[in-house]
Amino acid sequence: MAAEEIRSNRIRTAELTGNRKRSFKIRPGKPGLAALAEELGLQAIKDLTFKGELAPAGREDVSLIAQLEADVVQSCVVTLAPVPAKIKVPVERHYVAGMEYPDAEEAEMPEDDTREPLPDAIDLDAVLIEALALALPDYPRAAGAETVVLQAVPPGAEPIEEEKVKPFAALAALKAKLEK
């Protein structure tokens, strides 16, 4: 989110020592919601609340446990009509001291995708944006939107039928011919 639209929500991890937990609640105003909607390619964000707690976990690690709730409006992938969506998802991150991202071009994905290296400061705005982007429906469809089938056919040619595209259609035809 642009710095002009909302305040920065960065929490230094050095402040989270001992048993000191840090609660937070982020509710951007209209300019912040508009900027975030534009950044994520949404028609609108009507309401957004990101609240939770940062707490020490072990000697040096930090855990973020939060709830993200949003009312958004996306564009239908077929008609571009507005499609409202309510989002309510838990958000969990575990910041681990000494953890580093692999340097190799190819690396295995860890089983626990909530683990991240411990930064000097946790940017709650970045966590909010990532969580919202991941929670949005991938292909929103308006009620009554029909599936569109597009075909590109050169002049004078017949469109390819679905049966001819299937890899085993020729074998099925051969089998039917042999059974006669």
C-alpha positions as CSV (number, residue, x, y, z in Angstrom):
1,M,0.0,0.0,0.0
2,A,1.3,3.4,-0.8
3,A,2.8,5.3,2.1
4,E,0.7,8.4,1.5
5,E,-2.6,6.4,1.9
6,I,-2.0,4.7,5.2
7,R,0.5,4.7,7.9
8,S,3.4,2.3,7.9
9,N,2.7,-0.8,10.0
10,R,6.2,-2.1,10.7
11,I,7.1,-3.7,14.0
12,R,10.7,-4.2,15.0
13,T,11.3,-7.7,16.1
14,A,13.7,-6.5,18.8
15,E,10.7,-5.1,20.6
16,L,9.3,-8.7,20.9
17,T,11.4,-10.0,23.7
18,G,10.6,-12.2,26.7
19,N,6.8,-12.7,26.9
20,R,6.0,-9.3,25.4
21,K,3.2,-9.9,22.9
22,R,2.1,-7.2,20.5
23,S,-1.5,-6.9,19.3
24,F,-2.4,-5.1,16.2
25,K,-5.4,-4.1,14.2
26,I,-5.2,-2.6,10.7
27,R,-8.3,-1.0,9.2
28,P,-7.2,1.2,6.2
29,G,-9.3,4.3,5.4
30,K,-10.9,4.9,2.0
31,P,-7.7,6.2,0.3
32,G,-5.8,3.1,1.5
33,L,-8.6,0.7,0.4
34,A,-8.7,2.4,-3.0
35,A,-4.9,2.1,-3.4
36,L,-4.9,-1.5,-2.4
37,A,-7.8,-2.3,-4.7
38,E,-5.8,-0.8,-7.6
39,E,-2.7,-2.6,-6.6
40,L,-4.5,-6.0,-6.6
41,G,-6.6,-5.3,-9.7
42,L,-9.9,-5.2,-7.9
43,Q,-12.9,-3.1,-8.7
44,A,-13.2,-2.1,-5.0
45,I,-12.5,-3.1,-1.4
46,K,-15.4,-2.1,0.7
47,D,-14.1,-3.2,4.1
48,L,-10.9,-4.6,5.4
49,T,-9.7,-5.7,8.8
50,F,-6.5,-7.4,9.7
51,K,-6.0,-8.1,13.4
52,G,-3.9,-10.4,15.4
53,E,-0.9,-10.8,17.6
54,L,2.9,-11.0,17.3
55,A,4.5,-13.0,20.0
56,P,7.9,-14.4,20.8
57,A,8.2,-18.1,20.1
58,G,11.1,-19.8,21.8
59,R,14.3,-17.8,22.4
60,E,14.6,-15.8,19.1
61,D,11.7,-16.7,16.9
62,V,8.5,-14.7,16.4
63,S,4.9,-16.0,15.5
64,L,2.2,-14.0,13.9
65,I,-1.3,-15.3,14.3
66,A,-4.0,-13.1,12.8
67,Q,-7.4,-13.0,11.1
68,L,-8.1,-11.2,7.8
69,E,-11.6,-10.2,6.9
70,A,-12.5,-8.3,3.7
71,D,-15.4,-7.4,1.5
72,V,-14.1,-7.1,-2.1
73,V,-15.5,-6.6,-5.5
74,Q,-13.8,-8.4,-8.4
75,S,-14.5,-8.5,-12.1
76,C,-16.2,-11.6,-13.6
77,V,-13.8,-13.5,-15.8
78,V,-16.5,-13.9,-18.4
79,T,-18.6,-10.7,-18.4
80,L,-16.5,-8.3,-16.4
81,A,-19.6,-7.7,-14.2
82,P,-18.9,-6.9,-10.5
83,V,-18.6,-10.0,-8.4
84,P,-18.7,-9.4,-4.6
85,A,-16.8,-11.7,-2.3
86,K,-16.5,-12.0,1.5
87,I,-13.1,-13.1,2.7
88,K,-12.4,-14.5,6.2
89,V,-9.1,-16.3,6.5
90,P,-6.6,-17.1,9.3
91,V,-3.1,-15.8,8.7
92,E,-0.2,-17.5,10.3
93,R,3.6,-16.8,9.9
94,H,6.5,-18.1,11.9
95,Y,9.6,-16.0,11.7
96,V,12.7,-18.2,12.4
97,A,16.0,-16.7,13.5
98,G,18.9,-18.0,11.4
99,M,16.7,-19.4,8.6
100,E,17.8,-18.4,5.1
101,Y,16.1,-18.9,1.7
102,P,18.0,-21.5,-0.4
103,D,20.4,-19.9,-2.9
104,A,20.0,-22.7,-5.6
105,E,18.1,-22.0,-8.8
106,E,15.9,-25.0,-7.9
107,A,15.0,-25.9,-4.4
108,E,12.4,-28.0,-2.7
109,M,9.4,-26.3,-1.3
110,P,9.3,-26.7,2.5
111,E,6.3,-28.5,3.9
112,D,5.6,-25.7,6.3
113,D,5.0,-22.6,4.1
114,T,4.4,-20.4,7.2
115,R,8.1,-20.4,8.1
116,E,10.1,-17.4,7.0
117,P,13.5,-15.9,7.9
118,L,13.3,-13.5,10.9
119,P,13.7,-9.9,9.6
120,D,14.7,-6.8,11.6
121,A,11.1,-5.5,11.3
122,I,7.9,-7.3,10.3
123,D,6.0,-5.3,7.7
124,L,2.3,-6.0,8.6
125,D,1.1,-4.2,5.4
126,A,3.1,-6.7,3.3
127,V,1.7,-9.7,5.2
128,L,-1.8,-8.2,4.8
129,I,-1.4,-7.7,1.0
130,E,0.1,-11.2,0.5
131,A,-2.7,-12.9,2.5
132,L,-5.4,-11.0,0.7
133,A,-4.0,-11.7,-2.7
134,L,-3.8,-15.4,-1.9
135,A,-7.3,-15.5,-0.5
136,L,-9.0,-13.9,-3.5
137,P,-11.0,-16.2,-5.8
138,D,-8.9,-17.1,-8.8
139,Y,-11.7,-17.0,-11.4
140,P,-14.7,-15.0,-10.1
141,R,-17.9,-15.6,-12.1
142,A,-21.0,-13.5,-12.0
143,A,-24.3,-15.3,-11.4
144,G,-25.6,-16.5,-14.8
145,A,-22.3,-16.1,-16.6
146,E,-22.1,-18.8,-19.3
147,T,-19.0,-20.5,-20.4
148,V,-17.8,-19.2,-23.6
149,V,-16.2,-21.5,-26.2
150,L,-13.9,-19.8,-28.6
151,Q,-12.7,-21.4,-31.8
152,A,-10.3,-20.0,-34.4
153,V,-10.7,-21.7,-37.8
154,P,-9.0,-20.7,-41.0
155,P,-11.4,-19.9,-43.9
156,G,-12.8,-23.0,-45.6
157,A,-11.7,-25.4,-42.8
158,E,-14.0,-27.2,-40.4
159,P,-13.6,-26.7,-36.6
160,I,-12.0,-29.5,-34.8
161,E,-14.5,-31.5,-32.8
162,E,-13.9,-32.3,-29.2
163,E,-13.9,-36.1,-29.9
164,K,-11.1,-35.7,-32.5
165,V,-8.9,-33.8,-29.9
166,K,-9.0,-36.6,-27.4
167,P,-5.8,-38.7,-27.6
168,F,-7.6,-42.1,-27.5
169,A,-10.4,-41.2,-29.9
170,A,-8.7,-43.0,-32.7
171,L,-8.3,-46.2,-30.6
172,A,-12.0,-46.0,-29.5
173,A,-13.0,-45.7,-33.2
174,L,-10.8,-48.7,-34.1
175,K,-12.2,-50.7,-31.2
176,A,-15.8,-49.9,-32.3
177,K,-14.9,-50.9,-35.9
178,L,-13.4,-54.3,-34.8
179,E,-16.4,-55.1,-32.6
180,K,-18.8,-54.9,-35.6
